[in-house]
């Protein structure tokens, strides 16, 4: 497949230079098509993930804590694998070919998952073989998604020039949320009211359509020509670190560089990470700046992990909360608990046009910043709202427990959960888009797939940490015959304690983020 893609790219753009390709290909026409491709993929992915905890605790018979841990572990894998795929794309295959390979695995995983659920639906208690097939299919989807996600977003951004990037990521989020909203209304209803096999089969068709739609725009895409002109970008960065360690005893100024036959001074704007300047004795300026650009993002990456832990609760415990509440909207008609996640998407759909068309121009008139506020300010604002979401969730859960214990026959209305979903939605609109733009804009061009993968890995590690925290708390609180915070009967559990804990952790994460963001120095536009 790699050779086929090479021939395809060469035949489409024979003998073109990067400059000519930028003027004759790409643009908003191609970017809009990529947004449509992502919408079809989002329909497929969230048609599976949104109601996964309900399937695990229902047909597969898992406990609430085990199901939440499994969902978080799978979600973590989904978001962590882009690091591996980003390396493969930036070093070997390129983004276009990686998208094709990953899409094929993605479609195979969806088909296998639908088949496993179809088999299980004929048995009241699924066998161990059927459960194994289900999880193998689920993780095959994770592998495909891991390669698809970072490359398709960067490939779409590659179609545009720098001034359009902020708007592109906003509208990418807007289109994705419309798709996710649609699948949560359609797929979840079918899964809970008609058939699990049909409800998981429809997303499979959507993923196939995503690949076909992507191939339709091949002749108009802007392909990167940088890969292959220099040695492996990861090798260059690794070489910088090794040389900095090797030359740690050398003076930091006026180091002779035999590669350029001139005297090198410390890198411009590099009061930070000056230890890497020692590599200048055998590495050129561009290589040192590449290494610094990537390393500068690590503190931001680490300080955003708690935000990812908070976000992980919206598709696990928020859903289980809703299942215990009054969900009736008419006699005999119940709102599926997972459908409440639609309020996250509705919030983003409403707020993105307001933000992009109203708030950004107003902020721009005060700050003179093209995007209204900086990327780091946008990320921090979303982190504040994620903490407020946990505070609201804790207060609502406290009220729900009080209502359930005072009168077991009276259920609290499910619409009380809407505010916490809205807070998460606005937080995602700010922080998620801000992180995408930051990790795309602030890394070298040749490392943008890995940059987007680093962004996605925040949510991967966050989900793994969430899974670990849940398992640890469940084990500790069950000791000595006590009731777990995550008891299967949520009326006896204490999700409110867990939400308060996350609010505290979120505050600590925000404080560390502000500390690192204050000292962060942006790279100049088009620096790499």
Secondary structure by P-SEA (a helix, b strand, c coil): caaaaaaaaaaacccccaaaaaaccccaaaaaaaaaaaaaaaaaaaacccaaaaaaaccccccaaaaaaaaaaaaaaaaaaaaaaaaaaaccccaaaaaaaaaaaaaaaaaaaaaaaaaaaacccccaaaaaaaaaaaaaaaaaaaacaaaaaaaaaaaccccaaaaaaaaaaaaaaaaaaaaaacaaaaaacccaaaaaaaaaaaaaaaaaaaaaacccbbbbccccccccaaaaaaaaaaaaaaacccccccccccccccccccccccccccccccccccccaaaaaaaaaaaaaaaaaaaaaaaaaaaaacccaaaaaaaaccccccccccccccccaaaaaaaaaaccccccccaaaaaaaaccccccccaaaaaaaaaaaaaaaaaaaaaaaaaaaaaaaaccccccccccaaaaaaaaaaaaacaaaaaaaaaaacccccaaaaaaaaaaaaaaaaaaaaaaaaaaaaaaaaccccccccccccccccaaaaaaaaaaaaaaaaaaaaaaaaaccccccccc
